Amino acid sequence: MIVSRPRVAILGRFSKSASAIRYSAVLSARELVELVWAAGGEPITFLPVRDRNWVDAFRHIDAVLLPGGGDIDPLRYGGERHPEVYDVDELQDQADLDLATAALAAGIPILGVCRGMHILNVLKGGSLVEHMTEPHRHTVQTVFIPERAGLGVTGEISISCYHHQAINAVGKGIEVTARTSDGTVEAISIEGPAWCSGVQWHPEDTWRTDPTQLIIMREFIAQIG
């Protein structure tokens, strides 16, 4: 008997160039989609567009993964654009926020990764540090994950970080479940009808050598009813 994999929507990211096709692209990171596959899911990339009927799309989708990417326009959370803010795209922002809004309303499991966690925080009225004094780029850190985080792992784990922004004011209804020693928010959850979590780090960076990251993605997939 063939068992179908649960379908995980990933909103594509705009890229200015892609050598294999010679033009700009809409893409999903290969390591991320292969991690979803390894965890038992079927990753499906959606084109960022305006006014998509996500309710209709959810008839064929079981979960939503909000991936990493460029920066959210600071005007969306009452900030000003720092010189280090990059790859801002109004359509990308709106599509991410629309998808997250629809998924929360529909009670579909959500996992936000890096920018995806920021999207959830901004959606809930929170703000971001536009540029950290000491960015966490190409950095491996350790963080303690409590059981209440609901990530399928507990205790101290290693995390691969690549970000120059972080959560500042925490959005309404968001619980911070993990921080690094310098106070940076590394994991959040949102209480609701379905599982919803965000992580600041990139599980896709190290999942092939660190089983903990695969466990986290499997926990996300396991939330699909």
Phi and psi in degrees as a GROMACS rama.xvg file:
@    title "Ramachandran Plot"
@    xaxis  label "Phi"
@    yaxis  label "Psi"
@TYPE xy
-86.6306  124.088  ILE-2
-103.186  123.249  VAL-3
-74.4261  145.776  SER-4
-81.8375  145.172  ARG-5
-63.9648  138.783  PRO-6
-93.7322  126.144  ARG-7
-112.62  115.664  VAL-8
-77.7412  130.249  ALA-9
-127.387  118.8  ILE-10
-73.4975  125.15  LEU-11
-61.9723  154.234  GLY-12
-107.02  135.984  ARG-13
-72.3012  136.464  PHE-14
-129.201  136.116  SER-15
-69.891  -22.9345  LYS-16
-153.033  150.754  SER-17
-148.308  110.194  ALA-18
-57.5483  -37.6492  SER-19
-66.6924  -27.3791  ALA-20
-112.942  0.33505  ILE-21
70.7742  -2.67719  ARG-22
-131.487  178.654  TYR-23
-62.672  161.769  SER-24
-142.345  162.381  ALA-25
-116.396  123.03  VAL-26
-144.734  165.996  LEU-27
-124.255  142.71  SER-28
-62.9019  130.413  ALA-29
-58.0177  -45.2672  ARG-30
-62.4564  -33.1146  GLU-31
-69.7889  -47.897  LEU-32
-68.61  -32.1854  VAL-33
-71.0433  -30.3912  GLU-34
-66.8567  -43.8325  LEU-35
-58.9256  -43.7893  VAL-36
-62.8875  -45.0092  TRP-37
-62.8904  -28.9955  ALA-38
-82.8259  -3.19927  ALA-39
106.292  3.10389  GLY-40
-98.5044  166.723  GLY-41
-111.484  101.256  GLU-42
-74.4608  132.502  PRO-43
-128.79  119.955  ILE-44
-87.457  129.368  THR-45
-106.261  144.828  PHE-46
-75.0133  129.31  LEU-47
-69.283  116.125  PRO-48
-137.306  165.913  VAL-49
-85.1762  145.132  ARG-50
58.694  34.2522  ASP-51
-67.8805  142.568  ARG-52
-83.4147  87.7251  ASN-53
-69.2578  -28.0949  TRP-54
-59.1167  -41.7445  VAL-55
-68.9336  -40.6386  ASP-56
-63.8817  -33.1916  ALA-57
-67.9636  -10.8882  PHE-58
-66.6293  -20.8007  ARG-59
-118.737  8.77103  HIS-60
-127.077  141.406  ILE-61
-107.532  -21.3628  ASP-62
-158.128  165.969  ALA-63
-128.153  131.035  VAL-64
-115.657  118.788  LEU-65
-94.5538  109.6  LEU-66
-86.4447  177.516  PRO-67
-70.1789  175.391  GLY-68
165.068  -159.709  GLY-69
-70.7524  -174.655  GLY-70
-83.8674  147.621  ASP-71
-75.2896  141.649  ILE-72
-58.6381  119.858  ASP-73
-58.0264  -23.1389  PRO-74
-62.4239  -21.555  LEU-75
-73.9965  -16.4378  ARG-76
-126.918  24.2378  TYR-77
79.752  20.0281  GLY-78
-101.835  -173.492  GLY-79
-124.148  148.445  GLU-80
-74.1326  111.419  ARG-81
-71.5535  148.692  HIS-82
-55.9482  -24.4748  PRO-83
-86.8997  -6.1858  GLU-84
-67.6234  135.823  VAL-85
-138.438  158.756  TYR-86
53.8737  36.6684  ASP-87
-70.8551  132.831  VAL-88
-142.466  117.358  ASP-89
-61.4455  -40.4628  GLU-90
-67.4503  -41.3461  LEU-91
-59.3504  -45.3556  GLN-92
-60.2078  -49.5798  ASP-93
-64.4651  -40.8774  GLN-94
-64.059  -42.0124  ALA-95
-61.4555  -47.1426  ASP-96
-65.66  -39.3877  LEU-97
-63.3561  -44.4098  ASP-98
-63.8361  -45.5559  LEU-99
-63.3157  -41.296  ALA-100
-60.6378  -47.2876  THR-101
-66.3132  -39.4751  ALA-102
-67.8279  -40.5588  ALA-103
-63.1137  -42.0589  LEU-104
-66.8954  -33.7347  ALA-105
-84.8368  -9.20042  ALA-106
71.3831  39.1692  GLY-107
-99.156  135.68  ILE-108
-55.9268  139.253  PRO-109
-132.534  137.362  ILE-110
-126.624  123.549  LEU-111
-104.539  132.003  GLY-112
-116.171  121.087  VAL-113
54.0417  -106.454  CYS-114
-53.369  -36.7202  ARG-115
-60.9366  -36.9875  GLY-116
-67.0985  -38.5577  MET-117
-63.3933  -39.6972  HIS-118
-57.8081  -46.0064  ILE-119
-61.6678  -40.9525  LEU-120
-68.0535  -43.8473  ASN-121
-66.0859  -39.8224  VAL-122
-57.4249  -35.4781  LEU-123
-89.7936  14.9164  LYS-124
88.9658  8.78857  GLY-125
-84.7764  177.921  GLY-126
-132.23  173.211  SER-127
-124.841  153.644  LEU-128
-76.348  116.306  VAL-129
-67.003  -32.9979  GLU-130
-154.308  118.471  HIS-131
-70.1323  145.709  MET-132
-59.0333  -38.8334  THR-133
-126.999  88.7352  GLU-134
-56.0345  148.446  PRO-135
-100.083  76.0904  HIS-136
-113.523  138.019  ARG-137
50.9103  46.3421  HIS-138
-125.428  132.958  THR-139
-106.137  123.805  VAL-140
-124.853  175.632  GLN-141
-118.286  147.792  THR-142
-146.568  146.023  VAL-143
-92.8209  124.649  PHE-144
-105.626  113.791  ILE-145
-79.0082  162.578  PRO-146
-60.303  -35.194  GLU-147
-65.2995  -13.9313  ARG-148
-65.0762  -25.2093  ALA-149
68.2925  28.0528  GLY-150
-96.8798  2.75717  LEU-151
84.953  -5.3769  GLY-152
-132.094  152.2  VAL-153
-137.41  159.761  THR-154
91.9929  -169.172  GLY-155
-81.2213  128.001  GLU-156
-130.227  161.017  ILE-157
-92.4662  141.632  SER-158
-133.641  141.304  ILE-159
-97.3739  118.591  SER-160
-111.945  141.287  CYS-161
-149.069  88.0227  TYR-162
-158.247  148.996  HIS-163
-116.196  1.00411  HIS-164
-120.155  164.55  GLN-165
-155.841  164.59  ALA-166
-65.998  133.711  ILE-167
-104.025  -93.2233  ASN-168
-75.8372  132.13  ALA-169
-82.8212  132.753  VAL-170
-67.3787  160.799  GLY-171
-63.3385  131.602  LYS-172
82.3443  1.80876  GLY-173
-96.4622  132.294  ILE-174
-105.294  126.533  GLU-175
-79.0285  122.992  VAL-176
-110.217  -10.2203  THR-177
-158.977  142.255  ALA-178
-136.029  152.974  ARG-179
-83.3811  174.322  THR-180
-63.0381  -23.262  SER-181
-88.4488  5.55769  ASP-182
93.8551  -4.6689  GLY-183
-63.8952  130.093  THR-184
-67.9539  123.708  VAL-185
-112.893  -17.7412  GLU-186
-152.651  143.795  ALA-187
-137.205  163.588  ILE-188
-142.298  155.308  SER-189
-126.151  122.347  ILE-190
-74.3551  137.784  GLU-191
-179.615  -167.436  GLY-192
-69.2426  -16.4055  PRO-193
-137.34  161.973  ALA-194
-61.1216  130.956  TRP-195
-146.294  117.315  CYS-196
-139.122  158.849  SER-197
-137.044  145.685  GLY-198
-127.533  141.692  VAL-199
-78.5633  -26.5376  GLN-200
-87.0985  179.933  TRP-201
-113.265  96.1159  HIS-202
-58.5709  -28.7586  PRO-203
-67.5706  -21.0197  GLU-204
-65.7213  -36.9599  ASP-205
-126.359  9.1591  THR-206
-64.61  -25.5031  TRP-207
-71.7054  -22.7827  ARG-208
-115.276  -11.6068  THR-209
-123.952  100.876  ASP-210
-58.7378  -22.7034  PRO-211
-57.9622  -39.5664  THR-212
-69.219  -35.478  GLN-213
-67.1137  -37.3617  LEU-214
-61.0599  -41.2303  ILE-215
-61.9402  -44.3994  ILE-216
-67.6483  -36.4894  MET-217
-64.8383  -36.1176  ARG-218
-62.3637  -42.6178  GLU-219
-59.8828  -49.3318  PHE-220
-63.4575  -33.7897  ILE-221
-67.1652  -18.0915  ALA-222
-76.199  -11.107  GLN-223
-74.744  123.57  ILE-224
